[in-house]
Every structure is written in C-alpha cells, then in structure tokens.
Amino acid sequence: MPLFPKFFLAGAAILSALAAPAFAACRDVNHLGQDYVVCSFDPAASDIRLYNKDQAGVPFKSFKALSLELRHRDEYLVFAVNGGMYHEDLSPVGLHVEEGVERAPLNTNSGWGNFHLLPNGVFYIGDGKAGVMAAEAYRAAAIKPRFATQSGPMLVIDGALHPRFLPNSDSLKTRNGVGVTTTGEVVFAVSKRPVRFHDFATLFRDALDCPNALFLDGTISSLYAPEINRHDRLFPLGPIIAVVASFPR
C-alpha cells in the first residue's frame, strides 16, 4: 500500500486535534449525600480571566453576551461561572481587577449579608498561578494580579472552616464557589440542590483538597459548561469568571 495515504491520514488527525475546541474538566461529585458539579483547571495551561463590562462599558449580564464579544476576537468560552457579588447596576461589590487594572477597590467595610460575613476573600490569577486568600491577608501581601475578584464569605481559611458556619444550619441555598488545591489547581463547584454553608465548605476542604476556598454566590449560581450541556440563563450576572481559548488559525 502506498505511504501517502498513511501520511495523509496522520496529518489529518493532527490537524483535527489542533482544531478541536478545549473542554472544561467537569465531573459530578457526591459529598455528604449532596451532588455537585466540579470543574478543574491548571492555571498554567488554561487562560482564566475575569469580566464585568464590554468594550462599550455595558455589563455583559450573560454568558451569551460575553461569548459573542469573544468571537469577534477569534476566541471562545470554554467555561464560565458568575464571579462574585454585585450591586443593582451589576458592578462589583468588592475588588475587581482585569488585565492588571483595578476596576473596583478592595472592600473591607462592615455591613450585612454574605459578603460581609467576615472574613471575606479574594480569588486571583497571575503568572500562571492562582490563589484564594482572606481579604486582609491579600491586602498585606500586596499582590499584583492579572485578574482578581472579591466575594464572601471565605469557605475555608488555611484548612479551617469559616468560624460562623453551623453543621446543623437550616439555611439551605444553591451555592457556588472556587478553591485552589494543594497542587495549585483551580477548582469550581456548583451545588445541584440547596446546601448549607458548612457542608459546602467541607466539600472543598475534605473532598477537593482545597486549604483555601471562597464562596461566590447563592441563588444566582450560574454555570456555562457546554460539554455537560449547562448554559444557565436565569439571572443577569455581574462579574464573570471565564476560561477562554483561541480558535485555531
């Protein structure tokens, strides 16, 4: 048999692989009888970003709107979640950094609600690494990230659960959050049903190996993960954490 067809088929396979879109590493995890969607990324290999407003200064509000703008840049969404709490105008409540530019400052004010259930914290990305840190520790560390978002409360702080979480609490909500494992992997989790803070925090600490983890939000918890057929559209979104890839050229 001539060699050409073999080389042609091998070349076609390589081109096909290069053209294949990137996928999120998502899986189902059961913890304490509750089901979660968990998606993991290596920050050195995945382009993890933060968004709030488009080029015209208008909040994206949805994964669809963000996806459309990315396509104009020959990029596409691999994965996305709502990325922290926001005001009625969809602007961030706390720290928001995009491409090294601080769009909103760190917020350590007192107040009511989950954001002010101290300590709250910051999820940040830069130089191929990511971290989650309590807000005051983040300030003291003088970190200069490429992207960052502030939310609250912290779920896990240096291996300890937030001190206000009750194992028998009757406050049950759909919840999503982000943690960083002991090996530096970024892990996002979204509950499939309402859960209490305590159980959600132990998911990150005990099942996902995250010594630090941050609550992102409750009822509005939204996920974009096309390979598992998730494209949530129920609520207008403020900050969005996204994993982005470029179309092959």
C-alpha positions as CSV (number, residue, x, y, z in Angstrom):
1,M,0.0,0.0,0.0
2,P,1.4,3.5,-0.9
3,L,2.8,5.5,2.0
4,F,1.0,8.7,1.0
5,P,-2.4,7.7,2.4
6,K,-0.9,6.8,5.7
7,F,0.9,10.2,5.9
8,F,-2.2,12.0,4.8
9,L,-4.4,10.3,7.4
10,A,-1.9,11.0,10.1
11,G,-1.7,14.7,9.1
12,A,-5.4,15.0,9.0
13,A,-5.6,13.5,12.5
14,I,-3.1,16.1,13.8
15,L,-5.0,19.0,12.2
16,S,-8.2,17.7,13.6
17,A,-6.7,17.5,17.1
18,L,-5.3,21.1,16.7
19,A,-8.7,22.3,15.6
20,A,-10.6,20.6,18.4
21,P,-12.0,23.0,21.0
22,A,-10.7,22.9,24.5
23,F,-13.0,21.5,27.2
24,A,-13.5,22.0,30.9
25,A,-12.6,19.1,33.1
26,C,-16.1,18.8,34.8
27,R,-17.3,15.9,36.8
28,D,-20.1,15.0,39.3
29,V,-19.1,14.8,42.9
30,N,-21.3,13.5,45.7
31,H,-20.4,14.8,49.2
32,L,-22.4,14.1,52.4
33,G,-25.3,13.0,50.3
34,Q,-25.4,16.1,48.0
35,D,-24.5,16.3,44.4
36,Y,-22.2,18.9,42.9
37,V,-20.7,19.8,39.5
38,V,-17.0,20.3,39.9
39,C,-14.7,21.7,37.2
40,S,-10.9,21.9,37.5
41,F,-8.3,23.8,35.6
42,D,-4.5,24.2,35.7
43,P,-3.9,28.0,35.7
44,A,-0.6,27.4,33.9
45,A,-2.3,25.8,31.0
46,S,-5.8,27.4,31.0
47,D,-6.5,31.1,30.3
48,I,-8.6,32.0,33.3
49,R,-10.0,35.6,33.1
50,L,-12.5,37.9,34.8
51,Y,-15.1,40.1,33.0
52,N,-17.8,42.6,34.0
53,K,-18.3,45.1,31.2
54,D,-18.0,45.0,27.4
55,Q,-15.8,47.4,25.3
56,A,-18.7,50.0,25.4
57,G,-18.7,49.9,29.2
58,V,-22.0,48.0,29.4
59,P,-22.3,45.0,31.8
60,F,-22.3,41.7,29.9
61,K,-25.2,40.3,32.1
62,S,-25.0,36.9,30.5
63,F,-22.6,34.2,29.3
64,K,-24.1,34.6,25.8
65,A,-23.2,38.3,25.5
66,L,-19.6,37.5,26.7
67,S,-19.3,34.7,24.2
68,L,-20.5,36.9,21.3
69,E,-17.8,39.5,22.1
70,L,-15.1,36.9,22.4
71,R,-16.0,35.6,19.0
72,H,-15.1,38.9,17.5
73,R,-11.6,38.4,18.8
74,D,-11.4,34.8,17.5
75,E,-11.8,33.5,21.0
76,Y,-14.4,31.3,22.6
77,L,-15.7,30.4,26.1
78,V,-14.6,27.1,27.4
79,F,-16.2,27.5,30.8
80,A,-17.7,30.3,32.9
81,V,-19.3,30.9,36.3
82,N,-20.7,34.0,38.0
83,G,-17.7,35.5,39.6
84,G,-18.7,37.4,42.8
85,M,-21.4,39.6,44.3
86,Y,-22.6,42.8,42.7
87,H,-24.8,45.9,43.1
88,E,-28.1,46.5,41.4
89,D,-26.2,48.1,38.4
90,L,-24.2,44.8,38.1
91,S,-21.0,46.5,39.2
92,P,-18.8,44.5,41.7
93,V,-19.3,44.9,45.4
94,G,-15.6,44.3,46.1
95,L,-12.2,44.1,44.4
96,H,-12.3,43.6,40.6
97,V,-9.1,43.5,38.6
98,E,-9.0,42.9,34.8
99,E,-5.7,42.7,32.9
100,G,-3.8,44.2,35.8
101,V,-6.2,47.2,36.1
102,E,-8.1,47.7,39.3
103,R,-11.7,48.4,38.3
104,A,-13.1,48.4,41.8
105,P,-11.1,48.5,45.1
106,L,-10.9,46.0,47.9
107,N,-13.9,46.3,50.2
108,T,-13.3,45.7,53.9
109,N,-16.2,47.7,55.2
110,S,-18.7,46.3,57.7
111,G,-22.2,45.6,56.5
112,W,-24.9,42.9,56.2
113,G,-25.2,39.9,54.1
114,N,-22.9,37.1,53.0
115,F,-20.2,39.4,51.5
116,H,-19.7,41.0,55.0
117,L,-19.7,37.7,56.9
118,L,-16.0,38.2,57.7
119,P,-13.6,37.1,56.7
120,N,-14.4,37.5,53.1
121,G,-11.7,36.9,50.5
122,V,-10.2,37.3,47.0
123,F,-9.7,34.8,44.2
124,Y,-6.7,36.0,42.0
125,I,-4.8,34.8,38.9
126,G,-1.4,35.9,37.6
127,D,1.8,34.5,36.1
128,G,0.2,31.0,35.5
129,K,-0.7,30.7,39.2
130,A,-3.9,31.2,41.2
131,G,-4.8,31.7,44.8
132,V,-7.6,32.3,47.3
133,M,-6.8,34.5,50.3
134,A,-8.7,36.3,53.0
135,A,-9.2,40.0,52.1
136,E,-7.0,41.4,54.9
137,A,-4.2,38.9,54.2
138,Y,-4.5,39.7,50.5
139,R,-4.0,43.4,51.3
140,A,-1.0,42.7,53.4
141,A,0.6,40.6,50.7
142,A,0.5,43.4,48.2
143,I,-0.3,41.0,45.4
144,K,-0.4,42.4,41.8
145,P,-2.6,40.0,39.9
146,R,-3.7,39.9,36.3
147,F,-7.3,39.2,37.4
148,A,-9.0,39.2,40.8
149,T,-12.4,39.2,42.3
150,Q,-13.6,39.6,45.9
151,S,-16.6,37.8,47.4
152,G,-17.6,36.4,50.7
153,P,-17.6,34.7,53.0
154,M,-14.4,32.6,52.8
155,L,-15.4,29.0,53.0
156,V,-12.0,27.5,54.0
157,I,-9.1,29.6,55.6
158,D,-5.8,27.8,55.8
159,G,-7.5,24.5,56.3
160,A,-10.1,25.7,58.8
161,L,-13.8,26.2,58.1
162,H,-15.2,29.7,58.4
163,P,-16.0,30.1,62.2
164,R,-19.6,31.1,61.6
165,F,-20.7,28.0,59.8
166,L,-23.1,25.7,61.7
167,P,-23.2,22.0,60.8
168,N,-26.9,21.9,61.5
169,S,-27.9,25.2,59.9
170,D,-31.3,25.3,58.3
171,S,-30.2,27.9,55.7
172,L,-30.1,26.0,52.5
173,K,-29.3,27.6,49.2
174,T,-27.9,26.7,45.8
175,R,-24.2,27.7,46.1
176,N,-21.1,28.1,44.0
177,G,-17.5,28.7,45.0
178,V,-13.9,28.5,44.0
179,G,-10.8,26.9,45.7
180,V,-7.2,26.2,44.9
181,T,-5.8,22.8,45.7
182,T,-2.5,22.0,47.4
183,T,-1.1,21.3,43.9
184,G,-2.2,24.7,42.6
185,E,-5.2,23.6,40.5
186,V,-8.3,25.9,40.4
187,V,-11.5,24.1,41.3
188,F,-15.0,25.5,40.8
189,A,-18.0,23.8,42.4
190,V,-21.8,24.4,42.0
191,S,-24.3,22.6,44.1
192,K,-27.2,20.9,42.2
193,R,-29.6,21.5,45.1
194,P,-29.7,23.8,48.1
195,V,-27.0,23.1,50.7
196,R,-25.8,24.7,53.9
197,F,-22.5,26.7,54.1
198,H,-20.9,24.1,56.4
199,D,-21.4,21.2,54.0
200,F,-20.3,23.3,51.0
201,A,-17.1,24.3,52.8
202,T,-16.3,20.7,53.8
203,L,-16.6,19.7,50.1
204,F,-13.7,22.0,49.3
205,R,-11.6,21.1,52.3
206,D,-12.2,17.4,52.6
207,A,-13.2,16.2,49.1
208,L,-11.4,18.6,46.8
209,D,-8.2,19.2,48.7
210,C,-8.5,23.0,48.9
211,P,-7.0,24.6,52.0
212,N,-8.5,27.9,50.9
213,A,-11.8,28.4,49.2
214,L,-14.2,31.3,48.5
215,F,-18.0,31.5,48.3
216,L,-19.0,33.2,45.0
217,D,-22.8,33.4,45.4
218,G,-26.0,31.6,46.3
219,T,-29.3,31.6,44.5
220,I,-27.9,33.2,41.3
221,S,-25.2,30.5,41.0
222,S,-24.8,30.0,37.2
223,L,-22.6,27.8,35.1
224,Y,-21.5,27.6,31.5
225,A,-20.0,24.2,30.6
226,P,-21.1,23.1,27.1
227,E,-19.7,19.6,27.3
228,I,-22.2,18.8,30.1
229,N,-25.0,20.8,28.4
230,R,-25.0,23.6,31.0
231,H,-25.7,27.1,29.9
232,D,-27.6,28.8,32.7
233,R,-29.6,31.9,31.8
234,L,-31.8,32.6,34.8
235,F,-30.3,35.8,36.2
236,P,-28.4,38.9,35.0
237,L,-24.8,38.5,36.0
238,G,-22.2,40.9,37.4
239,P,-18.6,39.7,37.4
240,I,-18.0,36.6,35.4
241,I,-15.0,34.2,35.8
242,A,-14.3,32.6,32.4
243,V,-11.8,30.2,30.9
244,V,-11.1,31.3,27.3
245,A,-9.4,29.7,24.3
246,S,-8.5,30.9,20.8
247,F,-9.8,29.5,17.6
248,P,-7.0,27.8,15.5
249,R,-5.7,29.9,12.7
